[in-house]
Amino acid sequence: MSATIFDSRPLAARMMAELQQEAAEFRKQHRRSARLAQIIIGRDPAAEVYSRQLVRSCRRIGLSCVTLAYPFEVEEEEIRSEVATLSEAPTTDGIVLLLPLPDHIRQRVVTEILRPEKDVDGLGPRNAGNLLLGFPSFIPSTADVVLTVLREAGIRVAGQHAVIVGRSNIGGKPIALTLMREDATVTICHSQTRDLAEITRSADILVVSTGKPGLITAEMVKPGAVVLDAGITTVDGKVVGDVDSESVARVASFLTPVPGGLGPLTHLMLIRHTLLGPQ
C-alpha cells in the first residue's frame, strides 16, 4: 500500500482567494483593513517560522499584521498588560499569542482578559469552554485545519476511531474535542500512556501533535489508516514532523506531510477567523 500524500497547495490557493475577497469586503464595510496582532516571546524556531508565514499571508490577503516580539525574560504582567491593551483597541480585530510560552508565563493569566471575539486562536478560557460545550467558538487553528483537511479529502469522521497523540491546549485537546463533535470515537494519548503503539495501531484516524520528531513509525500504524501530522520542529535548520513519513507512507492510506501539509493552512485559518468571526 502507498498512501495518498496530501498536497495543501490547491486548498491553500482557494482559501487565499476567498480570504482576499473577504478582506476587500471588510475594507468596504469598515473603511479600513482588518488588523491582526501577534505576540511572540523568546526565540523558538518553529514559532518564528510560523510568525513570518503569518505576516506574509496577511500582506497577500490585505490585512494589517503587527508583530510584538518580547525577550524570553519578559515579565508575565507586561504580557498581560499588552494583551489587555490590544483587546480593548477598537482597530485590532484579532490577537494571537504564539506558543510555546516561557515557563514563568501562565497561559491562563495572560488569556483570561482577552476578549473572546478577538481570541482568534481559541486560547482563552471562554472559547475553550465553548468548544467543550459545543457552543459557537473560535477553534484553535490546528484543530480547525485538521477538520477542514478531512472534509476536503472526503474522509468520513463519524463512527471512526480517532487516536490523538498529544494533549496540549493548542493541539491535542482541541483536536480531540473537534473530532468528537463530528461523532468520532476519540482516544487521547500522551507522555504517560502505556503501550502507545498498541493504541495507535487501533486508529482509523491518527493525529499526532507532540513536537517529537519521528515519534510515529510504520509499526505503530494500522494498514489503511488516515494519518495527520500536526507536529512541527526545527532540527538542524530543517522543519520536520512527528511522523516518520517515509515508512508510514507505505502503510497508511492518507498522510499529511511536514512540511507542506497542515502547516501552510493554519495561518490562513487564523486570518479566516479574524475576518469571519467564531463558527
The 8 nearest C-alpha neighbors of each residue, nearest first, counted from 0:
[[1, 249, 250, 2, 252, 251, 223, 222],
 [0, 2, 249, 248, 250, 252, 3, 251],
 [3, 1, 252, 253, 248, 251, 4, 254],
 [2, 4, 253, 252, 5, 254, 1, 248],
 [5, 3, 254, 2, 255, 253, 6, 256],
 [4, 6, 255, 254, 7, 3, 260, 256],
 [5, 7, 8, 260, 4, 259, 9, 255],
 [6, 8, 10, 260, 9, 11, 5, 259],
 [7, 9, 11, 10, 6, 12, 259, 263],
 [10, 8, 12, 11, 7, 13, 6, 14],
 [9, 11, 13, 12, 7, 8, 14, 151],
 [10, 12, 8, 14, 13, 9, 7, 15],
 [13, 11, 15, 9, 10, 14, 8, 16],
 [12, 14, 10, 16, 15, 11, 17, 9],
 [15, 13, 11, 17, 12, 16, 18, 10],
 [14, 16, 12, 18, 13, 17, 11, 19],
 [17, 15, 19, 13, 18, 14, 12, 20],
 [18, 16, 14, 20, 19, 15, 13, 21],
 [17, 19, 21, 15, 20, 16, 22, 14],
 [20, 18, 60, 22, 16, 21, 17, 15],
 [19, 21, 23, 17, 18, 22, 24, 16],
 [20, 22, 18, 24, 23, 19, 25, 17],
 [23, 21, 25, 19, 24, 20, 18, 61],
 [22, 24, 20, 26, 25, 21, 27, 19],
 [25, 23, 27, 21, 22, 26, 28, 20],
 [24, 26, 22, 28, 23, 27, 29, 21],
 [27, 25, 31, 30, 32, 23, 29, 24],
 [26, 28, 24, 25, 30, 29, 23, 31],
 [27, 29, 25, 26, 30, 24, 31, 23],
 [28, 30, 26, 31, 27, 25, 32, 33],
 [31, 29, 26, 27, 28, 32, 25, 33],
 [32, 30, 26, 29, 33, 27, 25, 28],
 [33, 31, 26, 62, 34, 63, 25, 61],
 [32, 34, 62, 63, 92, 31, 25, 35],
 [35, 33, 63, 91, 92, 64, 62, 32],
 [34, 36, 93, 64, 94, 92, 63, 91],
 [37, 35, 94, 65, 64, 66, 93, 95],
 [38, 36, 95, 66, 94, 96, 67, 65],
 [37, 39, 67, 96, 68, 97, 66, 95],
 [40, 38, 68, 97, 69, 67, 96, 37],
 [41, 39, 69, 71, 70, 68, 100, 38],
 [40, 42, 71, 70, 43, 69, 39, 68],
 [43, 41, 44, 40, 47, 71, 46, 70],
 [42, 44, 46, 45, 41, 47, 99, 40],
 [45, 43, 47, 46, 42, 48, 233, 232],
 [44, 46, 48, 47, 43, 232, 233, 49],
 [47, 45, 49, 43, 48, 44, 50, 97],
 [46, 48, 50, 44, 49, 45, 43, 51],
 [49, 47, 45, 51, 50, 46, 44, 52],
 [48, 50, 46, 52, 47, 51, 53, 45],
 [51, 49, 47, 53, 52, 48, 46, 54],
 [50, 52, 54, 48, 53, 49, 55, 47],
 [53, 51, 49, 55, 50, 54, 56, 48],
 [52, 54, 50, 56, 266, 51, 55, 57],
 [53, 55, 51, 57, 52, 56, 64, 58],
 [56, 54, 52, 58, 53, 57, 51, 59],
 [55, 57, 59, 53, 58, 54, 60, 52],
 [58, 56, 62, 60, 54, 55, 59, 61],
 [57, 59, 61, 55, 56, 60, 62, 54],
 [60, 58, 56, 57, 61, 55, 19, 62],
 [59, 61, 19, 57, 58, 62, 56, 18],
 [62, 60, 58, 59, 57, 22, 19, 63],
 [63, 61, 57, 33, 32, 34, 58, 60],
 [62, 64, 34, 33, 35, 32, 57, 65],
 [65, 63, 35, 36, 34, 54, 62, 57],
 [64, 66, 36, 37, 35, 67, 63, 34],
 [67, 65, 37, 36, 38, 68, 64, 39],
 [66, 68, 38, 37, 39, 65, 69, 36],
 [69, 67, 39, 40, 38, 66, 70, 41],
 [68, 70, 40, 41, 39, 73, 71, 67],
 [71, 69, 41, 72, 73, 40, 68, 42],
 [70, 72, 41, 40, 73, 69, 101, 42],
 [71, 73, 70, 74, 41, 69, 101, 40],
 [74, 72, 70, 71, 69, 75, 77, 78],
 [75, 73, 77, 76, 72, 78, 104, 103],
 [74, 76, 104, 78, 77, 79, 73, 103],
 [77, 75, 79, 78, 74, 80, 109, 81],
 [78, 76, 80, 74, 79, 75, 81, 73],
 [79, 77, 81, 75, 80, 76, 82, 109],
 [78, 80, 109, 76, 82, 77, 81, 83],
 [79, 81, 83, 77, 78, 82, 76, 84],
 [82, 80, 78, 84, 83, 79, 85, 77],
 [81, 83, 79, 85, 80, 84, 86, 78],
 [82, 84, 86, 80, 81, 85, 112, 79],
 [85, 83, 81, 87, 86, 82, 80, 88],
 [86, 84, 88, 82, 87, 83, 81, 91],
 [85, 87, 83, 84, 88, 113, 114, 82],
 [86, 88, 84, 85, 89, 83, 114, 91],
 [87, 89, 85, 91, 90, 86, 84, 92],
 [90, 88, 91, 87, 92, 86, 85, 34],
 [91, 89, 88, 92, 34, 33, 31, 85],
 [92, 90, 34, 88, 89, 93, 35, 85],
 [93, 91, 34, 117, 35, 90, 273, 33],
 [92, 94, 117, 35, 273, 119, 91, 36],
 [95, 93, 36, 118, 117, 37, 35, 119],
 [94, 96, 37, 120, 97, 38, 36, 119],
 [95, 97, 38, 37, 98, 39, 94, 122],
 [98, 96, 39, 38, 95, 99, 46, 37],
 [99, 97, 100, 96, 46, 39, 40, 169],
 [98, 100, 97, 101, 43, 46, 40, 102],
 [99, 101, 98, 104, 102, 40, 106, 97],
 [102, 100, 103, 104, 71, 99, 40, 41],
 [103, 101, 104, 100, 105, 99, 106, 71],
 [102, 104, 101, 105, 75, 74, 100, 72],
 [105, 103, 75, 102, 101, 100, 106, 74],
 [104, 106, 108, 107, 103, 109, 102, 75],
 [105, 107, 109, 108, 110, 104, 100, 122],
 [108, 106, 110, 105, 109, 111, 123, 124],
 [107, 109, 105, 106, 110, 111, 79, 112],
 [108, 110, 79, 106, 107, 111, 105, 78],
 [111, 109, 123, 113, 107, 112, 108, 106],
 [110, 112, 113, 107, 123, 108, 109, 124],
 [113, 111, 110, 83, 114, 109, 82, 108],
 [114, 112, 110, 111, 86, 115, 83, 118],
 [113, 115, 117, 116, 86, 112, 118, 87],
 [116, 114, 118, 117, 113, 126, 125, 123],
 [115, 117, 114, 118, 276, 119, 277, 93],
 [118, 116, 93, 115, 119, 114, 94, 92],
 [119, 117, 115, 121, 94, 120, 116, 93],
 [118, 120, 117, 121, 272, 93, 137, 273],
 [121, 119, 139, 122, 118, 140, 95, 137],
 [120, 122, 139, 137, 138, 126, 118, 119],
 [123, 121, 120, 118, 127, 110, 124, 139],
 [122, 124, 110, 125, 111, 121, 126, 127],
 [123, 125, 127, 126, 128, 111, 122, 107],
 [126, 124, 128, 127, 123, 129, 115, 111],
 [125, 127, 129, 136, 121, 128, 124, 123],
 [128, 126, 124, 130, 129, 125, 121, 123],
 [129, 127, 131, 125, 130, 126, 124, 132],
 [128, 130, 134, 126, 132, 131, 127, 136],
 [131, 129, 133, 127, 128, 132, 136, 134],
 [130, 132, 128, 129, 133, 127, 176, 134],
 [133, 131, 129, 130, 134, 128, 127, 135],
 [132, 134, 130, 131, 129, 135, 180, 136],
 [133, 135, 129, 132, 130, 136, 131, 128],
 [136, 134, 278, 277, 129, 133, 130, 137],
 [137, 135, 277, 126, 129, 278, 130, 138],
 [136, 138, 277, 121, 119, 126, 120, 139],
 [137, 139, 121, 143, 136, 140, 120, 142],
 [140, 138, 120, 121, 142, 141, 169, 143],
 [139, 141, 143, 265, 142, 268, 120, 269],
 [142, 140, 144, 143, 139, 265, 145, 170],
 [143, 141, 174, 145, 144, 140, 139, 173],
 [142, 144, 140, 146, 141, 145, 138, 147],
 [143, 145, 147, 141, 146, 142, 148, 140],
 [146, 144, 142, 148, 147, 143, 141, 149],
 [145, 147, 149, 143, 144, 148, 150, 142],
 [146, 148, 144, 150, 145, 149, 151, 143],
 [149, 147, 151, 145, 150, 146, 144, 152],
 [150, 148, 146, 154, 152, 151, 147, 153],
 [149, 151, 153, 147, 148, 152, 154, 146],
 [150, 152, 148, 149, 153, 147, 154, 10],
 [151, 153, 149, 150, 154, 148, 5, 147],
 [154, 152, 150, 151, 149, 155, 148, 156],
 [155, 153, 149, 152, 150, 156, 151, 225],
 [154, 156, 157, 153, 159, 149, 150, 158],
 [155, 157, 159, 183, 158, 154, 181, 182],
 [158, 156, 182, 183, 159, 181, 155, 184],
 [157, 159, 183, 182, 156, 184, 160, 155],
 [160, 158, 183, 156, 157, 203, 184, 161],
 [159, 161, 184, 203, 202, 185, 183, 204],
 [162, 160, 204, 185, 202, 205, 184, 203],
 [161, 163, 186, 205, 202, 185, 187, 199],
 [162, 164, 187, 206, 207, 188, 205, 171],
 [165, 163, 188, 207, 189, 208, 187, 206],
 [164, 166, 171, 209, 189, 208, 188, 167],
 [167, 165, 171, 172, 189, 170, 168, 164],
 [166, 168, 170, 171, 169, 172, 165, 209],
 [167, 169, 172, 170, 166, 173, 171, 122],
 [168, 170, 167, 139, 173, 171, 122, 172],
 [171, 169, 167, 168, 172, 208, 173, 174],
 [170, 172, 166, 165, 174, 167, 173, 175],
 [171, 173, 166, 175, 174, 168, 170, 167],
 [174, 172, 176, 175, 171, 142, 177, 170],
 [175, 173, 142, 177, 171, 172, 176, 170],
 [174, 176, 172, 178, 173, 177, 171, 179],
 [177, 175, 173, 179, 174, 178, 180, 172],
 [176, 178, 174, 180, 179, 175, 173, 181],
 [179, 177, 181, 180, 175, 176, 183, 174],
 [178, 180, 183, 182, 176, 181, 177, 175],
 [179, 181, 177, 178, 182, 176, 133, 183],
 [180, 182, 178, 179, 183, 157, 156, 177],
 [183, 181, 157, 179, 180, 158, 184, 178],
 [182, 184, 157, 179, 158, 159, 178, 156],
 [185, 183, 160, 161, 159, 158, 179, 182],
 [184, 186, 161, 162, 183, 160, 179, 175],
 [185, 187, 162, 163, 161, 188, 184, 160],
 [186, 188, 163, 162, 164, 185, 189, 165],
 [189, 187, 164, 192, 165, 163, 186, 195],
 [188, 190, 165, 192, 191, 164, 166, 187],
 [189, 191, 192, 188, 165, 193, 164, 166],
 [192, 190, 189, 193, 188, 195, 194, 165],
 [193, 191, 189, 188, 190, 195, 194, 187],
 [192, 194, 195, 191, 190, 196, 188, 197],
 [195, 193, 197, 196, 192, 198, 199, 191],
 [196, 194, 198, 197, 193, 192, 199, 188],
 [197, 195, 219, 199, 198, 194, 200, 218],
 [196, 198, 200, 194, 195, 199, 201, 219],
 [197, 199, 195, 201, 200, 196, 194, 202],
 [198, 200, 196, 201, 202, 197, 219, 220],
 [199, 201, 221, 220, 219, 197, 198, 202],
 [202, 200, 199, 198, 221, 203, 197, 160],
 [203, 201, 204, 160, 199, 162, 161, 200],
 [202, 204, 224, 160, 159, 161, 225, 205],
 [205, 203, 161, 225, 202, 224, 226, 160],
 [204, 206, 226, 162, 202, 161, 225, 163],
 [207, 205, 227, 163, 226, 228, 164, 162],
 [206, 208, 164, 228, 229, 163, 209, 230],
 [207, 209, 230, 229, 165, 170, 164, 171],
 [210, 208, 165, 211, 230, 207, 241, 164],
 [209, 211, 230, 231, 232, 241, 208, 212],
 [212, 210, 241, 209, 214, 213, 230, 232],
 [213, 211, 241, 240, 214, 210, 239, 242],
 [212, 214, 243, 242, 241, 215, 211, 240],
 [213, 215, 241, 212, 211, 242, 216, 243],
 [216, 214, 242, 213, 243, 219, 241, 217],
 [217, 215, 243, 218, 219, 247, 246, 242],
 [216, 218, 247, 246, 219, 220, 250, 215],
 [217, 219, 216, 220, 196, 200, 221, 247],
 [220, 218, 196, 200, 217, 216, 199, 215],
 [221, 219, 200, 217, 218, 199, 222, 224],
 [220, 222, 200, 224, 223, 201, 202, 219],
 [223, 221, 250, 251, 224, 220, 252, 0],
 [222, 224, 252, 251, 221, 250, 225, 253],
 [225, 223, 251, 203, 221, 252, 222, 204],
 [224, 226, 204, 253, 252, 251, 205, 203],
 [227, 225, 205, 254, 206, 204, 253, 224],
 [226, 228, 206, 255, 254, 205, 229, 207],
 [227, 229, 207, 230, 255, 206, 242, 241],
 [230, 228, 208, 207, 227, 261, 231, 206],
 [231, 229, 208, 240, 210, 241, 228, 209],
 [230, 232, 240, 239, 210, 238, 229, 45],
 [231, 233, 239, 238, 210, 45, 240, 234],
 [232, 234, 238, 237, 236, 45, 239, 44],
 [233, 235, 237, 236, 232, 238, 239, 212],
 [236, 234, 237, 233, 238, 232, 239, 44],
 [235, 237, 234, 233, 238, 44, 232, 239],
 [236, 238, 234, 233, 235, 239, 232, 258],
 [239, 237, 233, 232, 234, 258, 231, 236],
 [240, 238, 232, 257, 231, 233, 237, 212],
 [241, 239, 230, 231, 257, 212, 242, 232],
 [240, 242, 212, 213, 230, 214, 211, 210],
 [243, 241, 213, 215, 244, 240, 214, 228],
 [244, 242, 213, 216, 245, 215, 246, 247],
 [243, 245, 247, 242, 246, 248, 256, 216],
 [244, 246, 248, 243, 247, 249, 242, 217],
 [245, 247, 217, 248, 244, 249, 243, 216],
 [246, 248, 217, 244, 249, 250, 245, 216],
 [247, 249, 2, 250, 246, 251, 245, 244],
 [248, 250, 1, 247, 0, 246, 251, 2],
 [251, 249, 222, 247, 248, 0, 223, 217],
 [250, 252, 223, 224, 2, 248, 222, 253],
 [251, 253, 2, 223, 224, 225, 3, 1],
 [254, 252, 3, 225, 2, 251, 226, 4],
 [255, 253, 226, 4, 227, 5, 2, 3],
 [254, 256, 260, 5, 227, 228, 4, 226],
 [257, 255, 260, 258, 259, 254, 228, 244],
 [258, 256, 240, 259, 260, 239, 255, 228],
 [257, 259, 256, 260, 238, 239, 262, 240],
 [258, 260, 257, 256, 263, 7, 262, 261],
 [259, 261, 256, 255, 7, 257, 262, 258],
 [260, 262, 264, 263, 229, 265, 144, 259],
 [261, 263, 264, 265, 260, 259, 258, 257],
 [264, 262, 261, 265, 259, 266, 260, 11],
 [265, 263, 267, 262, 261, 266, 11, 268],
 [264, 266, 268, 267, 140, 262, 141, 263],
 [265, 267, 269, 268, 53, 264, 270, 263],
 [268, 266, 270, 264, 265, 269, 271, 56],
 [267, 269, 271, 265, 266, 270, 140, 272],
 [270, 268, 266, 272, 267, 271, 140, 119],
 [269, 271, 273, 267, 268, 272, 274, 266],
 [272, 270, 268, 274, 269, 273, 275, 267],
 [273, 271, 269, 276, 275, 270, 274, 119],
 [274, 272, 270, 93, 271, 275, 276, 119],
 [275, 273, 271, 272, 276, 270, 21, 22],
 [276, 274, 272, 271, 273, 277, 21, 278],
 [275, 277, 272, 273, 274, 278, 116, 137],
 [278, 276, 137, 136, 135, 272, 275, 116],
 [277, 135, 136, 137, 276, 138, 275, 272]]
